[in-house]
Amino acid sequence: MIDRDTIDRIFAAAEVADIVGEFVQLKRKGVNYTACCPFHDEKTPSFIVSPAKGLYKCFGCGKGGNAINFVMEHEKLTYPDALKWVAAKYGIEVKEKELTQEAIQANDDRESMMIVTAWASEFFINQMQQDEGKAIAQSYFKQRGFTPKTMKTFGLGYCPTGNLMTKSAVRDGYKEEFLVKTGLSIKSEERGDYFDRFRERVMFPIHSVSGRVIGFGGRTMRTDKKIAKYQNSPESEIYHKSNTLYGIYFAKKAIVQQNKCILVEGYTDVIQMYQSGIENVVSSSGTSLTIEQVKLIKRFAKNVTVIYDGDSAGVKASLRGIDMILKEGLAVRVVPLPEGDDPDSFAKNHSTSEIEQYIAENEEDFISFKVKTLLDDNTKNDPHLRGEVIADVIRSIAVIPDAIQRSEYVRVCAELFDTDRKMLENEVRRNYATFTDGPMGRTVVDNAIKKERFKENRTSQPPSQPPFDDYYAFDPPGKSAIEQTIHELETEIISYLIKYGDKEFDYIKSPTDIVQVPVDDTIVWELDVDKIEPLDTIYKAVLDQSREILEKGNRVTTAYFINNENPEISQRVVNVITRDEGHKASIMWEKFDVKVLSEEDILSSAIPKAITIYKSKMIEYQIDKLQNELQQTTDDTKIMEILTQIQERNLSRTKILNHYDRIL
C-alpha cells in the first residue's frame, strides 16, 4: 500500500507531456501538444496533451485522463504499479512492505509473472559476479566489446548450471507455477521435477516499453551444434514475441527526438550500436518483422531505417519487411553494410560520427534498394525478368496508404525504368484495389487519386471503440428520454462544479438581493437540501468527494479530480471538461471586435438555471417511478403512501418551477 503523502508527491511531480512523450511522438501546437492517438489507429491527429491542465484527451476514441491514467491504459498496469512507474521516472522513493506469500497469491497471474521475471533478471545479473559467471559470461561479453556500463544498462546476465535458478526461486518463495508460465523453468513430465530452460546461457532480458522485464533471450555457450544457439522465452501472458521490439525501452526517447527508428536484426546489434552512440535502434529479436512491431515503431516515429547484414539472408529479411512498413504509412530507407559486416561488427569498429556519416551517405529509398537487389546485369537485358522486377516494385508502392506518396513513387519508378507513367499508375491502382476492404474495393480505387486526400484527413475511429458520447453514459444504451435529459443536466452541473468550483458568482435571490457565492458550496448545498443524488454513479462519487473537501474547509479544484486516484473519475472528468473543445468561438468575432461571453461570464444565470431544471426533472423522474409502482400494487395502505409521496413531489416541483421563473 502506497501512503497518501507519497501519492501526492508522485502526482505533483508527474508532467503529463513528459510522460506521454515517452510513448508517443508529440508535436507542439500553441500551448498544447498533438499526436496520433496511441489507443486507436488514425491518420489525422486527434490526440491532445494539455500541460496547463495536466491531462490528455483523444477526440477520436474518447480516451482521456491524467499522467497516471495514461500509464495505466497504455501499459496495462494496475493503479499502484502505474504510480510506481511514475515514481521511478522522477526518482521518488516508494516504501512498501516486502510481498508476503499471501500477497503474491493475491496478485493476478500477470502481475505474479512480472514479479518472477524481475527477480530472475536480478538473479542472472548477480550470477555474473560468481566464479562461473565471470569465467563464461563476463568473458564472452567483454570479448564482444561490451563495457561494464553497457552490461549494466541492458541488464546482461548468466544462467548457471545445475538448475540453480529454479532452486533459488523456489527457496525465495516463488511458485513453480509462475516459473513455468514465464518459461523460466520447464517441468519434466517423466520425473515431475523442474529444470532451468536457460541453463549455461548468457542472458539478454527483454523489456516492455515501460521498462519491465517480460522475457529473456539466452545464448548458449556450448559448442554442441545440436543445441540451438539462441533461445527465447515462450509466448506467455506477459511476453508476446510478435508485439515486442528488443531495446525499445532504451531507444524510445532518441527515436522520438530524431523522428527515426533504426531497425537491426539481433540483440548484440542493438547493444553495440547503442554503446557506439546510436541510441534510436531496436531489433525484432531475431524473428521476422511483424505488423504489430511496425505499429509499435509508428507510435514514436514516421521514419524507419533498416540496416541489414551484407549476406543474402540479411537482404531477403529486409525485403520481407519493407512492404509491411510501407503499408503502415511509414517512410522506409535501407542501409546496406559492407560485405562481411553486420551492425554489431560495424558499430564495434567505428565511432559515432563515422556510423552516422555512413548511414547518411548510404541510405537509399526502397525503390532503389529493390532495383539494386533484384535487377542484376543479366536481368537488365531480359524483358521478362525486368518486367517482374517492375511488378514487384509496383506491388510495394501499392500498399502505401497515402495517395500523394504513391504518386511520387510512381514518378520515380517511371524515371528509373524509363517506363510510361500512366501505365504504372494504372498498375498501382489495380494492385491497390486488393488492399481495399469490401466488394466495392476496386470501384473505390478507380477514384482513389481524387478522393484519397479527403479520406485520409478524416479521423479513423475503429468499430471496437464506443461512440464519443457513450463515454458519458451511466448505463448501457436504452435509457428513457427523461433519463437521458437528466444525465445531460448532471453532466452540465458536474462540469460547473469541477471547472469553476473554487470561483464565485453573483447569485440572484431577487432583483434587489444579489450576493456572491462560491460555486462548489452552492452546487453541493442546493442538491443536498432537496436530497438529490445523481443517477450516474461516477457523478455521485464526484459529488460525495466534493462534499468531503468542503467539510474539511477546502475548495473543489479541477486538478483534484483530474488527478483523482479513481481512474474512472479522472477519465470522466477529462471527458466532461473537454467536451466543448471543438466548439470554440470563431476568430472572426475578434476581427470585428465583438465581445463573446465565455462560459465563466454567464455562471450567475447558467448555474441556477441548470440546478433548477435538474431538480425539476429529477422530481418528474421520481414521480414516474412512483406511478409505475402505483399501477403494480393493490394494497390500499401502500396506495395511500405512494399517492402522498406523489403529492409532496408535485408541490416541490411547483415551488422549484416558480423559483426558476424568478431567476431567469
N, C-alpha and C positions, 0 to 999 in steps of 0.2 A: 504494500500500500504506500503510495506516494503522498506525503503530507501536503496540506494546503499551501503553506508558505513556498515550498519548492515548486508547486504547480504555478503559483502566481509569478515566481521568478522566471519560469520557463516561458509563460505567455508574454511577460514583459520583454524578454529577450528576442522572442520569435519575430523575425521580419518576414512578412508573407511573400514579398517579391524575392527575397534571398532564398527562401525555402523552395518556392515553386520553381525558381530558376535553376535549382539543382536537377530538375526533371524535364523542364520544358524550355524551349528557346523563346525568351520574351523579347518583345520589341517595344521600346518606349513610344507612347502616344500621349503627348501632353503630360499630365500628372500621373497617368496610369500606364499600364503595360498591356499589350495584347499578344495573343498567340493562338495557334490552332489547339483546340481542346484535346487534352490527353485522354479523355474519357470516352470520346466517340470520334469516328472518322469525319473530318470536314476539310474543305479546301479553302474556304474563306474564314479567317479568324473571327470567332465569336466569344472567345475566352478572355476575360478581363481580370487583371490583378490591380487592386487599388491599395497602394501602400498607406495612403492617408486614412482609409477606413479599416485597414487591416483585414481585407477579405479578397477572395477570388470568386468569380461567377462566370458560368458559361450560359450565354443566352440562346444556345442551340439545344443543349440537352437539359439545362436547368440546374446542374450541379453547382453548389457553391458552399462557402464556409470560410473558416479561418485557417491559419497555417497548420494547426494540429489536425483539423479535419482533412486537409489536403493529404497529409502524410498517411493518415488512416485509410483514406479512399484509394490513394494511388498505390500504396504498398501493401494494402490489405492487412493492416496492423490493428491490434486492439488499442483502445484509448491509452492505457498505461504504456504500451510499447511505443506508441507514437510520441508520447511525452518524453520517453527515454531517448528516442531517436533525436528529437529536437534538443534535448538537454545535452546529449553528446556533441552535437554540432556546435553548441555555444559554450562548451566547457563547464556546464553546470553539473555539480555532483548530485547524484540521486542515491540517497542511502536507503537500502532496503534490507530486510532480514533475508538470510540465506533460504533458498527454497527447500522446504521440507519434502519428504516423500509424498505427503498428502497434497501439498501444493502442486507438485509435479503431476500427480494423478488428476488433480482438478483441472489442469490445463487441457485444452483440446489437443488432439494428435499433432496438429500442425505446429503449435507452439512448443510442444514437447520435443518434436523433431528438431526444431530450431535450436532448442537448448542443447540437445545432444550434439548437433553439428558444431555449435560454438565451442562446446567442451572438447570435442575431437580436434578441432583446429588448434586449440591451445596445447593439447596433448602432443600433436605432431611437431609443433614448434619447439616444445620442451625437449622432445626426443633428439632434436638436432644438437643439443648440448651434451648428450650422453656419448659414451665411447663409440658405440655402433653408429650413431647418427653423425658424429664428427668424421669418422673414418669413411663413411659411404656418402651420406647426403651432402655434408658441407664440402667435401672434396669434389663431388660432382658439380655442385652449384658454382664453386669457385672456378672450376675448370671451364664452365660456361661463361665465366667473366662477370658473374653477379656479385655485387658488393654486399656487405652486411646490411647496409641501409636498404637496398633493394629487396633483399630476402625478408627483412622485417616488414617493409611496406606491403608486400604481396602475401605475407604470412606463410612463406615456404616452410616445409617441414619434412618429417620422415616417419614412416610407419615401420616399426622394427619386427624382428622375427618373434616366433613363439606365441602369437595371438595375444600379445601383451596389451594391445589397445582394448580389446573386448574385456579381458580380465580386469583391467584398471577401471573401465567404465562401470562394470557391474559392482566392483568394490566401492566405487564412489556413489552408488545408489541409482544409477541409470538403468532403466529396464531393457532387457533383451529385445522386447517388442519394438522399441523405437530404434534400437541399434540395427535391427533387421530392416525396418521400414525405411530408414535413411540409406540402407545399402552399405553401412559401415561394417556390419557383421553378416555372416552367412551361416544359417543353421544346417547342420549335417542331418539329412533325413535318415541316414543309416544309424549313426551313433547318438543323435539327438543333442550333441553339444554344438558350440559356436566357435567360429574362427574368423580371423580378420580378412576382409576382402582385399585390403591394400598392403598386406604384409610384404616387407622388403621392397617397398617402393618409395621414391621421393614424392612428396605431396604438394599439389597445387590446389589450394582452396578456391572454390568458385563462389563469388559474391553476387548478391542481388544488387539492383540499382541503388538501394539504400544502404548497402554495405554489410548485410547479414550473410553469414556463410550458409549456403543452401546445398552445396555438394562439393565433390572433390574430383580431381583428376590425379591419377597416380602413374608414374613411370617406373617400370621395373629396372632393377639394377643387375638382374641376371642376364647371362648371355644365352640362355636356352631359347632357341628360336621358336619352340612350341608355345612359349608364353607370350601373350600379347604385350607389345611394347608399352602401350598406354591403355589404361582402363579408367572409365568414368563411373561416377555414381549412377545407379539405375534410376529410371523415372520414379518419382515419388510425389507426395502431396506438396512438397516444397521445392522440388527440382524438376523442371521440365526443360530438357536439353534444347528443344526447338525454340523455346522462348527466351533463352539465356545467351548473353554475349560475355565471353570472358574478358575481364578488365573494364567493364562498363562503369563500375563504381569509381574507379580511379581516373577514368578518361572523360567522364561526362562534362565536367567544368570546362576543360580545354576544348571539347567538341562544340559546346555552346559558344564559347568565346571566338572560335575560329570558323564557326558555321561549317565545319567539315569533319567527317569521321574517316579515319584511315582503317581499312579492313585488311587484316592479315589472316594467316591460317591457324597458327598454334599458340600454345601457352608461352613458350620461350620467345617466340617472335614478338609478342606483346611486351613481355618483361624487358627484353633487350632494347626495344625501341623506346620504351618509357624511360629506361635508365639512360639512354642516349639523348634525352631531352625532347623526344617526340611523344607527347602525352595524350594526344587525341586518337589513340589507337586501341582497337578491340579485335577479338577473333571470334569465329563461330565454333570454337572449341573442337577443332579437328573434324567437324561434321560439315555436310553440305549446307550452304546457306538456306535459311527458311524464310518464309514470308513474315512470320512473327518476329524474327530477328531484324528484318528490314524495317518493320513498323516501329520497333524499339529505337533504331537509329533515327528514324523520322521524327521522333519526339524532340530530338536535340539539334538536328541539323538537316539542311536541304541538299548537302553535297557529300558524296561518298567517293573516296579514292581507294581503289583496290590495288594492293601491292601483291603480286604473285611471284612464286618461285620461278626460276628460269627453266625448269624442266617441263616436259609436255603435260604431266599430271597437273601442275600448277596452272598452266594455260587453260586446260579443259575446265578446271574448277572455276576459274574466273569467267569463262564463257557461260557456264550454267547459271551463275548468279546475276549476270548483267541484266537480263530481261526482268527478273524479279525486282531488282532495284528500280529499273525504269518504270515498271508498272505502278509503283507506289508514288510516282511523280518526283523522284529524286534525280538530281544530276549526277551522273557517274563518269568517273575518269579512271584510267588504268595505267599503272606504272610497272613496266617490265624491269626486272633486275638483271644485272649481268649474268651470263651463263655460269652455273655453279654456285651462285649465291642464293640465299633465302633472306627474309627480313632480319632474322636472328644474326646471321654471319655478317650481313651488310652493315647493320647497326653497330655491331661489335667493333668493326674496323674503320668506322667513320665518325667524325664529330657531328654535333647537332647541325651546324651550318652546312656541312657537306651533304648531310642527308636531306635537309630542306632544299638545298640547291638542286640536288639530283632529282627530287620529286618534281620541283617546279619546271625543270628543263625536260623531263621525260614523261610527264603526264600527257596522256592522249585520250581524246573522246572515244566513246565505244565504237563509233563507225570506223575510225582509223585503226583501232585495235582489232576489230573483227576482220577488216580488209587485210591488214598485215598478217593476221594469223591464218586466215582461210585462203588468201589469194597468193599462192607462190608463183614462181616463174612458169611452171608447167600449166597452171590453172589459167593464167592471164590470157593465154593464146587458145584456150579451149572454150568456145562459146557456151557449151552446155554447162561446164563447171563454173564458168564465170556467172552465168545466169543463176545457178544455185547459190552462189555467194551473195549476189544482189538480193535474191529472195530471202536469204537468212537475215540480212541487214534490214530489209523491209519489215520482216516479222518483228524485229526488235523495236523499230520505230513505231509500229502499230500499237504496241502496248502502252506507249506514253499517253497519259490521260489528258495533257494539255494540248489543245489543237494548234496553238501558235508554235509551241516547241516541235510538234510533229512536222509542221510545215517547214520550219527552219532546217530540221534534219533531212527532210526530203530534198531541199535545195542543195545542201552539202553533198548528199548522196548522188544527186544528178550530176553535179560538177565533177565529183570524184570518179564516177564511172562513165562520164560523158554520155549520159542517157537522157531520154526525153523526160522532163519533169512531170508533165501531166500524166504520163503513163505510170510513173512511180506513185503519184498522188492517188490514182485510181486503185493501185495495188494496196497502198496503205489503208485506203478507205475500205476495201474489201476485207483485208485482214482484221481491221479494227472492229468490223461487224461481229467477228467471232468472239470478241471480248465484251459485247453488249448483251445485257441480260434480257431475256424475254423473246417471244416470237417476232416482235417488231424491230428487233435489233438492226437488221440490215436497212430497213426503211429509215430508221432514225439516223443511221450513219451516213446515208446519202446526203443528208443536210447538215452533217456534223461541222463542216468548216464554218457555216454561217451561224449555227446555234451553240457551238461549244462554249463561247465566252459567256453567254447567258447562263448555261447550265452550270458552269464551274464557279460562277460567282454567287450561286445560291448556297446557303448553308446546308450541309448534309446532316440529316437527322435520322439515325437508324431506327427501324421499326421497333427494336427492343427497348428503346427509351420511351417513357411515357410523355405525352404532350406537356408542354411547359406549364400550363395551368394546373395539371394534375399534381404538381408539387405543392399546391396549396390545399389539396383535398384532405378532409379529416376522416374520410372513409372511402371505400371503393365507389365507382360510378353508380348512379342510381338514386342520388339524393332528390328529395322533392324540391319543388320550386322555392318554397319558403326556407328550407334548409340551405339551399344554395345562396339565397339572399342573405340569410343570417351569417353564413360563412364569409361572404364578401364584406359585410359590415364588420365582422370580427377582425378580418384582415386589415381593414382601414383603421380601426381603433388601435389594434396592436402596433400598427405602423406608426401612428402618432406617439404612442407610449414609448416605443424603442428609439425613434429618431429624435424626439423632442422632449423626452421625459425630464431632463434637467433644466428645461426652459420654462418661462411663464407666458401667460397670455391674458388678454382682457376678457373676463367673464361677465357677461351682461345679465345681471339679475333682473333688471328692469331698465327702461330708457334713462332713468335718473340714478341708477345704482350699478356702477361698473367697478369691479375690483380686479386686481391682478392676482392670479392663482397659478400654482405650479401644475404643469401638465401631468406629471406622474401621479401626484397625490389626488388630483381631481378625477382622473380616469378610474383609479383604483377605488376611491371613495364612492363615486357615482354608481359603480357596478356592485359594490358591497352593500350599499344602503338598500338596494332593491333585491339583494341576494341573487344576482345574475352571475352565472358561471358559463364561460364559453363552451360550446358543444365540441369544438376542436380541442383535443387533449393537449396538443403542443401549446396552443394559445393559453389554455388553462394553466399549464406549467409556467409559462411566461408571467401570467398574472400572479400566480402564487409566489414566484420568486421576487416579483416587484413589490408585493406586499411585505415580504420579509426584509427587503432592502430598506423600505420606508420605515418599518418598525425599528430598525437599527439607527435611524436618523440619517441615512444616506440617500443619494439621489439615483434614479434609474438612468443608466447611460447606454449608449449604443455599443460601446466597446465591451461592456459586461456581457451582453447577450451574444455578440459576435464571437467572443472568446469563451462562451459557455462550455462547461465541462460535459454537458449533454450534447453529443454531436447532432442529434435530431433538432434540438432547439437552435443550435448555431446554423445548421443548414436552412431551416425555415426562415430564420431571421434575415439571413442574407438574401433569400428569395424575396422576402417582403420588402426590404428596404431598397432593392434594386429593380423592383418590378416595373417602375416607370422610367428606367434609364433610357429606353428607346423613344421616349415621347417628350423630349426637351423642346422648349420654345425655339422657333426659327430665329436665326441671326438677323433676319430682315427686320425684326422688331427693334433691334439695337440700331440698325442702319437708319431707321426713321425716328429714332429717339422716342420709342413708345415704351412706357413702363409696363412690364409684365410682372404681375404679382407672383411671388413664389409661394410654395405650399406653407412655409412658415409665416408668411404675411397674413394668411387667412385662418390661422388657428382659432381665433376668437369666435368665428362663426362655424368653422368646419367641425371642431371637436364636439361642442354641444349638440350640433345637428346630428352628427354620427351616433353619439351616445343615445340621444332621444329616439331616433328611428330604430336603433338596435334594440333598446328596451321594449319598444312597442312591438317589434317583430318577435322578440323572444316571448312576450306575453301571448301574442297571437299563436305562436307555436305551442305554448303550454296549453292554451285553450283547445286547440285542435286535438292534442293528445288526450285531454280530459273528455272531450266529446266522443272520441273513439272509445274511450274507456266506458263512458256512459252507455253507449249502444250495446256493450257486451255484458252488462250486469242487470240482474233482475232483483237484486237486494234493495229494498226500499231505503234502508239506512244509508247504504253505500251511495244510492242515487242522490239522496239529500246532501251528503258530504260533497259529492262531485259538483252538484248544482251550486252549492255555496262557494266552492273554490272558483268556479267559472264566473260567478257574480263578482267576487272580490277582484279577480284579474281584469274583468271588464271595467270596473271602477278605476283600477290602477292605470289601465291603458288610456282611459279618458283623461285622467289627470296629466299623464305623460304627453298626450297629443295637445292638450291645452298649453302645456309648457312649451312644446315645440312651436306652436303658433306664435308665442310671445317672444321667443329668442331669435326668430328669423329677421 
